[in-house]
Amino acid sequence: MKNRIYPCLSFNDQSREASDFYLQVFKASSLSSRTDIVSILNIVGHKFMALDAGADFKPNPAMSFYTVFESEKELKQVWNSLSETGMVMMPLNKYDWSELYGWVSDKFGVSWQLSLGKRSDMGQKITPALMFVGRQFGKAEEAIDFYTTIFDDSNQIVMNRYREDDKLQAGKLVHAQFQLKGQRFIAMDSGMEHKFQFSEGNSFVVSCKNGKEIDHYWEALSAGGEKSRCGWLKDKFGLSWQIVPAELGEWMKDKDRTKRIMAKVITMDKLDYDELKNA
């Protein structure tokens, strides 16, 4: 779990139930830590947070998780578990880009793209995928440029575009891959009509080693966007981020210290690294 940028999935008092569900679905996964409202998961080597954030924060397909399987049997097992009580968005089938692929929204509203292929092609098992729709349609390339200037060890990897004869989407990104802090991400534009946008239901957590890093990411990512409370912000594309100390989980293992830290967090917009460390 080396990913310093990791997804946060928001639920309405279901974070424990959802966490246990994912640990059953994805073998070789484990629970790293848990509080009353937060679970930290290791899903096949990738760090995820599950958070009870209330009814207003709901995951949706604007952020999905592209998951590569080298075994058809394993892929079908995961597909069956996710789709049994979920909603199939693209049926499991052969497509131009994969011998076996499907897109499903599970019973908690979290979206997964499952694909048969080689893990080495992506460099990782699970890759967050961002879909730019509605008022953000056509901005995927701008967003990639924006993010890769903010994070180190970042670059563009693949930039595939819609065909010129596609009247609605010509020239926009049908599939792009980029790297932030050595981690792979996917982005795409979709000009089709969708009933979702980026929301707080799916966010990224940025682990910061010190106050200087918090200051940098807080100001850079919020430029043209919106700063919020408790370390949360929205960037200019509507994507939500949480800028937090990397050691926050360690600091909150003690219940009394957790209370002191949370008492301070709820008074802050940008998190103060030193103040939380010394709480």
Summary of the structure (lengths in Angstrom):
residues: 279
radius of gyration: 18.6
end to end distance: 26.5
largest distance: 62.0
contacts: 882
relative contact order: 0.13
helix: 26%
strand: 37%
